[in-house]
Amino acid sequence: MKTAAKVFIIIGMIVGAIAILPLIFGGITLSKMKAATCKNDITTWAVLTLLFCSMIGGILLLCCKDEDFASAE
């Protein structure tokens, strides 16, 4: 689920490249996803991604479980 969210966030960043907000929020969210150890670490950025970058990517991040962040990718 985490990988699918990354893909949709990157697609949202490419499609919304004309505006600066999808690039900013998408980039920050992708970097926070690497450091996150639980769902609570990424919830705020998932909501911001949902609003400004990619609706599907944000929903997938909100649906992730703690086990998704505990595994190393």
C-alpha positions as CSV (number, residue, x, y, z in Angstrom):
1,M,0.0,0.0,0.0
2,K,2.9,2.3,0.8
3,T,4.5,1.7,-2.6
4,A,1.2,2.4,-4.4
5,A,0.9,5.7,-2.5
6,K,4.4,6.7,-3.6
7,V,3.5,6.0,-7.2
8,F,0.3,8.1,-7.1
9,I,2.1,10.9,-5.3
10,I,4.8,11.0,-7.9
11,I,2.1,11.0,-10.7
12,G,0.3,13.9,-8.9
13,M,3.6,15.8,-8.7
14,I,4.2,15.4,-12.4
15,V,0.6,16.3,-13.4
16,G,0.5,19.3,-11.1
17,A,4.0,20.5,-12.0
18,I,2.6,23.8,-13.3
19,A,1.6,24.7,-9.8
20,I,4.3,24.8,-7.0
21,L,2.2,23.3,-4.2
22,P,2.0,19.7,-5.5
23,L,5.8,19.7,-5.9
24,I,6.4,21.0,-2.4
25,F,3.9,18.8,-0.5
26,G,4.7,15.7,-2.6
27,G,8.4,16.1,-2.1
28,I,8.1,16.6,1.7
29,T,5.6,13.7,2.0
30,L,7.9,11.4,0.1
31,S,10.9,12.3,2.3
32,K,8.8,11.9,5.5
33,M,7.6,8.5,4.4
34,K,11.2,7.2,4.4
35,A,11.7,8.4,8.1
36,A,8.2,7.4,9.4
37,T,8.0,4.5,11.8
38,C,4.3,4.6,12.5
39,K,1.1,6.0,10.9
40,N,0.9,8.9,13.3
41,D,4.2,10.3,11.9
42,I,2.7,10.7,8.4
43,T,-0.9,11.5,9.1
44,T,-0.6,15.3,8.8
45,W,1.4,15.0,5.5
46,A,-1.1,12.5,4.2
47,V,-4.0,15.0,4.6
48,L,-1.9,17.8,3.0
49,T,-1.1,15.4,0.1
50,L,-4.8,14.5,-0.2
51,L,-5.7,18.2,-0.5
52,F,-2.9,19.6,-2.6
53,C,-1.1,16.8,-4.5
54,S,-2.9,13.5,-5.1
55,M,-6.2,12.5,-3.8
56,I,-5.6,8.7,-4.3
57,G,-2.1,8.9,-2.8
58,G,-3.4,10.7,0.2
59,I,-6.2,8.2,0.7
60,L,-3.8,5.3,0.4
61,L,-1.5,6.9,3.0
62,L,-4.3,7.4,5.4
63,C,-5.3,3.7,4.9
64,C,-1.8,2.4,5.7
65,K,-1.2,0.4,8.8
66,D,1.6,0.7,11.3
67,E,3.1,-2.6,9.9
68,D,3.6,-0.9,6.5
69,F,6.0,1.6,8.1
70,A,7.8,-0.9,10.3
71,S,9.0,-2.9,7.3
72,A,12.2,-1.7,5.5
73,E,11.9,-0.8,1.8
